[in-house]
Every structure is written in C-alpha cells, then in structure tokens.
Amino acid sequence: MIPHIAVALLTQAAVALPLRSWAAGAVAASAWAISREFTQAEYRWIEQFGAGRRANMPWWGGLDPAVWQRADPWLDWIVPMLAVTGVALAMNRRSRLARS
C-alpha cells in the first residue's frame, strides 16, 4: 500500500504544481488509484470466471462483488485517495491562512 500512496502523492504534486491546484492534483491521483484497482478487478474476473480470456468478460466484470472480496483492493484505492484529499485540504487551509 505504501507504493500506492507514494505514486498518488507524486501524481498529485505533478498536477498541482503547474496548475496551482492541489484539489486538481487530488482528483487526478484519485482517478489513477481507482482506475488501477478497477483494472485489477477485471483481471481477477477474467482469471476466476472468464477462462483466462478477456473476450469472455461482460462489461460489468470489474464491478462484480465476487472479485472484491478481500480488503487489499479496497485499501489500495481508498487509502491513497484519503492521503491526497488530506494534502489538498491541508494546502487549501494553508493558502487561506496565508491570505488572511
């Protein structure tokens, strides 16, 4: 999970610094984390139910609760999302305090 958080924070900084928006960076980093785990869920579905063939997977395969039974996939997107949201909120607060 630590590498996921690190990549999310780096993604956030890469977007936030040029755009001067930590919230935009948080959105980009969250989208990365969520899409990565959704893709991993699709691969799990293909292995478990699709006979190893992507063509056998329905459009909703990555959303099937059967492939989201463990805590790891949930934590791999929730924790990085919380981390970047926390940074965005802290930087927003810092900015507001600096203006006053």
Phi, psi and omega in degrees: 000328180301316177298325178296318179295316180299315179295320179297316179293321176295319177297316179300313181296320181297329179272319187291319185296310179290327182271348184058039179217104178291333177293318177297321176296322179294321178296314180297315181293321178294319178299320178298311183297316181293316181293325178297314181289326176297318178297318178298322178295322176298317178297321177297319180297315180300317179294316187280322189235345187257014180055032177075010182241124180299328180298338180277351184275131174285168182300334183265009185306319180289345179262357182297122180303337180296336180259008178240035186280335181267162180283330185308309181299325179293313181294329182292345172246330182289315184295312176299323179296319177294322180297311182290329176294319177298317178297315180299317179294318180295317180291325176295316179296317179300318180296317179296319179293325180292329180282336184266000000 
